């Protein structure tokens, strides 16, 4: 059986008893960072008897076939990320897809996730949200992604590198507007946890002026557009499209009239 196990995002004592049991009982453990895995096992007082292999983004596709072969040979494989749930902006998806295609049972050990933790404490609507992972690095792709999200009514959750946070907040300010509410969650559940709320304009200024730069693991939550404003924007877009079509029809009629022979004179 293939098991994806959520591991703590900061505090080892957030680990479940089931995670400890799975770490002890697995035949093979595929870890995003084998050193972090061993530190976690030590903190949980778990003795690892499994074969431990690295499983990070660069080798994810190549290792998937190897791990499926282990599963087909009857061995239980456990997948762990550095923090949180494998497959959520971490390696895991390709292996799950390959295992499902091979008819192998897949299960999960639920647990901490920076996405849901940030949503729970952000104070923004959580009835509908979208998780966007890390924004694209290429400027054009980022601009297009943010433009698409600017009129989305769902609360939006991103992961971001601390080095790029200031630039991302500045770009979101341009696409979503100065007054859009947002929350920067830094080092969730850790000793130096910080939750900073404000408008995109305020947060962009804070990140730009932060002495030494923002540090730590960042989860960014941005409010969706107000539903009333979204309806008004869509109505305005529909009316604009109707006007464009009407203008095109009028130009077509005018062109047709110019090419039509003149009516013969009568009388």
N, C-alpha and C positions, 0 to 999 in steps of 0.2 A: 504494500500500500504506500502511496505517496502522501506525505503529510506536510502541509505548510504551517509553520508555527510562528505566531506573533511573539516577539521578544520585547522586553521593556524599552521604552524610548528614552529612559534616563536613569530610573531607580531600579536596581536589581530586585528589591523587595516588592516590586509590582508584578513579578513573575508568578504565574499560577503553579499550583502543585502538579497539574497535568503537564505543563511544559517541562518541569524537572523530570517527570516520569518518562516523557518521550525522549528527552536527551539521553537518559540512561538506557532506554530500551531499543533505540534505533540501531540498525545494522550499518547504515551509511548516513552521514550528516553532510549536506552540501551547504557551506556557509559563505556568505558574502565576504566576510573577513574572519579567517580562522583564529587569529589572535584574539579578537573580541569574543568569539565563541568560547575560547578557553578561559578568558577572564570571567565571563558570565558563569560558566560551569563551576569555577572556583568559588565565586560569590554564592552560588546556590548549593555548594558542597555536593556537587554531582561528579561522579567519576565517569569519564567518557570511555566507553569500550568500543564505540563505533569507529569505522574508518572515516576520517574527516578529510573532505576535499574542498578546495576553493571553488566558489560559484559566484563570480561577479560579472558585470555587464559585458565586458569585452569577450569573455569565453562562454557566455551563457548558451548561445546557440550550439556551440561545439560540444559542451558538456551534456546537453540535453539527451543526445543519443546514448551516451555512456550511462547516464542515470536510468534511462528507460531500460537498457539492457540489464542493469542491476535489479530493477523491479521485475522484469520478466523472468529473472533467475530466482525469484521468490524472496528477495531481500526487501526490508522496509527502509524507505528513504525519507529522511527528515530534511526539510529546507528551512534555513533561518537567514534573515537579513541582518544588517548591522543594528537596526532598530525598527520596531513596528512590524507590519505584516508583509511577508514576501509577495511580490507581484504588484504592490502598490507603489509605483515609481522605484521599485527594486526588482532584482532578478526573480523570476518565478513563472511569468506568463508562458514563456516558450516551453518550459518543461511541462507545465500543466496541460497545454494544448497537445503536446506529443504523447503524454500519458493517456489523456482522454481518447486520442486517436488509436492508441494501442489497446484500449479496453481495460485500462488499469484503474482501480478505485483511487479516488482522490478525496482527501478530507483536510480539515484545518483545525488548528488549536487557536481559538480566538483569544484576543488580548489587546494590548495597548496599540493605539494608532494616533499619530500626530494629527491626522485629518479630523477624526471625530473628537479628539481632545480639544483642539483649537475651536471647532464649531461649538462644543459644549460651553466654553467659557467666553466666547467672543461677544455675546450680547446682541448678535445680529440674527435675523430670521433663519431658522434651521429646517422649516417644513419642506423647502426645496433648495437643493444646493448642487453645485457641480464641482468636481475635483479636476483641476487642470494640470496637476503635476508641476514640473519645472517649465517655465515659459521658454519658447524657442530662443536660441542665442542669436540667430541672425536678425538684424534690425528689421528688415522687411517682413519677415515671418512674424516677428513679435508684434509689429504694428498692425498687421492684418488680424492676428489672433485677438488682440486687445480691442480692435474696432468691432469685431464680431461680438465680443462679450459686453461691450458698452451698453447695449440695449437689452441684455438678458436680465430677466427679473429674478433669477436665482442668485443666492449667495455664492460667491466664487472663492474657492480655496486653492492656493498655490504653495508649492515649495520654492524656495529661492536661496541661492548662495548669498552669504553675507556680503561678499564683494560686489554683487550685482544688485543688492537691494535698493540702494539709493537711485540707481538708473531705472530700475523697474517701477518704483513708486513715482518717479518723474514721468515716465511714459504712461502709466495708468492715470495719472493726473490729467495728462493731455487728452487721453481717449475717453475717460469716464467723467471728467470734470473735477474742479477743485473741491466741491462740497460733498463728494461721495464718501460715505462713512467706510472706514476700514480699521483693521486690527492687525498689528504685528505681534506675533507670538514667538518669543525667543527662548531657546533652551527649556522647552516644556518639561515639567516634572523634575528638572535638575535644580541644583543648589542656586544657580543664578537665573532662575526663571524670571522672565519679564513679559508682561502683557501691556502693550501700549496702544491705546485707542485714540482715534481722532479722524479728521477728514484726510483725504489723500494729500491735500495741500500741506496740512500740518505735519503729516508723517513724512512726506518728501523733504520738507525743510529740516525736520529732526534728523533724518538719516544722512542728509547732506552735511549737517553741521556736527554730527556725532564725532567727538574727539577720538582719534585712532580707528574710526570705522566701527560699524556694527559687527559683533562677533557672535558665533554660535550657530546652532541649527535654527533655521527660520521657517515658520509657517505663516503665510499671509492670507488674511480673510478680507474679502471686499464685498460690500453690500451690492445686491442687484439693483437695477434701476427701479424706481417707484412704479408700481403697476399702472397708476393713472398716467404718469408721464410716458410709460411705454406705449399705452393705448393711444395717447395723443400723437406720439412720434410715428406709430404705425399708420394712423389715420392720415397724418400729414404726408407720409411717404406714398400712401395709396392715391391721395389727391394729386400729388406731384406727378405720379405715374400717369394718372388720367389726363392731366394737362399736357404731358409730353405726347401721349397717344393722340389727343385731340389736335394738337398743333401739327403732328405728322399727317393726320387725315386732311386737315385744312390745306397744308402745303401740296398734298397729292391732288386735291380737287383743283387748286389754283393752277397746278401744272397741266392738268387735264384740260381746263378751260383755255389755257394759252395755246394748246396744240389743236383745238377743235376749229374746223373751218367756220368762217363768219356766216351768219344767217343771210340768205339772199334778201335784197331789198324788195319790198312789196309796194304796190300802189303804182 
